[in-house]
């Protein structure tokens, strides 16, 4: 998953939480994300474009403090 913006994505199906780790090290949980959206993101050619178009502004989010 090479991306200039996203370092890692993880999905917690039991909670419908999509966790995005950015290359900056910042980590955010996007809430109530259906599994099919996660799968679509995994299969997207550009993860960053998918994030901007289908995740940001569509789902609530929380910053994850490590």
C-alpha positions in Angstrom: 0.0 0.0 0.0 2.4 2.7 -1.0 1.0 6.1 -0.2 2.5 9.5 0.3 -0.1 10.3 3.1 -1.1 7.0 4.7 1.4 4.8 6.5 -1.1 2.0 7.7 -4.8 1.2 7.8 -6.5 -1.2 10.2 -10.1 -2.1 10.6 -11.8 -3.3 13.8 -14.9 -5.0 12.4 -16.6 -5.6 15.8 -16.6 -1.8 16.4 -16.7 -0.6 12.8 -13.7 1.5 13.4 -11.2 2.3 10.6 -7.8 3.3 12.1 -5.6 5.4 9.8 -1.9 6.0 10.7 -0.5 8.9 8.7 3.1 9.1 7.6 3.5 11.9 10.1 2.8 9.3 12.9 -0.6 10.8 13.7 -3.3 8.2 14.2 -7.1 8.7 13.8 -10.1 6.4 14.3 -13.0 6.9 11.9 -16.2 5.7 13.5 -19.1 3.7 12.2 -17.3 2.8 8.9 -19.0 -0.2 7.2 -16.7 -3.0 6.3 -17.4 -2.7 2.6 -16.0 0.9 2.7 -12.8 -0.5 4.4 -12.6 -3.2 1.7 -13.1 -0.6 -1.0 -10.3 1.5 0.5 -7.9 -1.5 0.7 -8.6 -2.1 -3.0 -8.4 1.5 -4.1 -5.5 2.6 -6.4 -4.9 5.7 -4.3 -5.6 5.3 -0.6 -5.2 9.1 0.0 -7.7 10.0 -2.7 -10.2 7.4 -1.4 -9.7 8.8 2.2 -10.4 12.4 1.0 -13.4 11.5 -1.1 -15.2 8.8 0.9 -14.0 9.0 4.5 -13.2 12.5 5.6 -16.3 14.6 6.1 -18.5 11.4 6.0 -17.6 9.8 9.3 -16.9 11.0 12.8 -13.3 10.6 13.9 -11.2 10.7 17.1 -7.5 11.3 17.4 -5.7 8.3 18.9 -3.3 9.2 21.7 -0.7 6.5 22.1 
